[in-house]
Amino acid sequence: MSAVLVTGGGTGIGAAVARLLRGAGDEVAILGRRPEALAAVAASTGALDVVCDVSDAGQVARAVAVVVERFGRLDGLVLNAGVMVPGGISELSLADWDALVSVNLTGAFYVARAPSAHRTGSGFGRPTRW
């Protein structure tokens, strides 16, 4: 049994991954910005739901700490959170671009980096790298 964190776990692919992992017996934490969607998935799967905007490093650090506290470890990440803006590049505003980069790229970086503070002494990883 593994402890896995799934970003964007309240809807779509993230929710489906959470269901599959829970069905396989894994402990699962789902992160997302929509409390109602997270609560619905958590109610049907038994996953831990944590409201978190992955584009905010502080929220990510707190969310990962909650997950590690609850499960005692964190074995895997599913970096699924993402936003889309309809239309082509010529219609894409700078604000839309910033939102895309903030969630899709920087958010993935924050979530991938945050658990490293909890990995030292677990028998895996090193203090300076995951």
N, C-alpha and C positions, 0 to 999 in steps of 0.2 A: 504494500500500500504506500502510495506517495502522497505528498502534500503539494498541490498545484494551485497556482494563482492564474486566473484567466481574466485578462482585461477585456472590456467591452462585453462582459458576461451577461448583460441583461437582455440582449436581443440577438436575433440572427445566428450567425456562426458561433459567436462566443457562448450563447445559451446552449446551442447544440453540443458544443465541445464540453461544457460543464456537465450536461446530462450524460454524455458518453463516459466521461471520467468518473462521475459518481456511480454510474452503472457498473463500472469495472472495480468499484470499491475504493477509489481514491478519495482523500480529503480534498475538497475544492473550495477555494475562495473566489468569488466573482467581484470584479471591480467595474464601476460604471458611474455615469453622471445622473442617471434617472432612478431615484429611489423606488418608485412603484414597479418598474420593470425588474429591477434587481430582486425586490421582495417577492415578486411572482415566481421567478426562477428559483429562488431560495426555498420558497414554500413547497415547490414541486420536486425539488431535488435533495434538500437538506444541505445545500451549499451555504457557506458563510458569505453574506453579502456585505460589501463595504462600499459606501458612496465615496467616489474619488474621481477627480479630474486629473487624468494622467499628464496633462500639460503643466501641472503645478507640482514642483519638486517636493514641497513641504507636505502636500496631501499624499503624494506617493510614499514618502518616508513614513508617515503616520500609518497609512494603510498596510504597508509591508510589516511594520512593527505589530499591528493588530493580528495579522495573519500568523506571524511567527509566534506571538504570545499564545494564540489559540491552538495552533497545531504543534508547537514546539520545534518546528523546522519548516523549511521551504525547499522542496526538491525540484520543482519545475515551474516554468513560466510559459504561458501562451499569450504572446503579444498580439492581441487581436483588435484592440481599440483603434478606431480610425474614423475619419470624417471624409465626406465627399462633397464636392461642390459641382452641381450640374453645369454643363456648357463646356466650351472649348477654352483654350488659353487666352484667346483674344477677349473673352467675356470675364475672365478671372480678375477680380480686383486685388489690390495689394492686401487688403484686410482678409479676403478669402485665402490668399496664399499663406499669409501669416498663420491663420487658423489651421490650415492643412499641415504645415510644417510643425507647428506647435504640438498638435496631437499625434500625427502620424509618425513623425521622426523624433522630435525631442521627447515626446511622451514615452516612446519605446525605449529610448536611452535612459530616461529616469527610472522606468520600471526594471530594466535590466541591471542598472547600477545599484539600486537601493538594497537589494538583498545581500550584497557583499559585506555590509556591516554586520550581518548576522551569521555569516558563513565561517568566520574564523573560529577554530576550535571544534568544528563539527566533523572533522575528518575529511573535509572536502575543501578545495579552493585554497587560496592564500590571502593574506590581508590586503595585498595591493592589486589583486586581480581575481576575477571570478573564474 
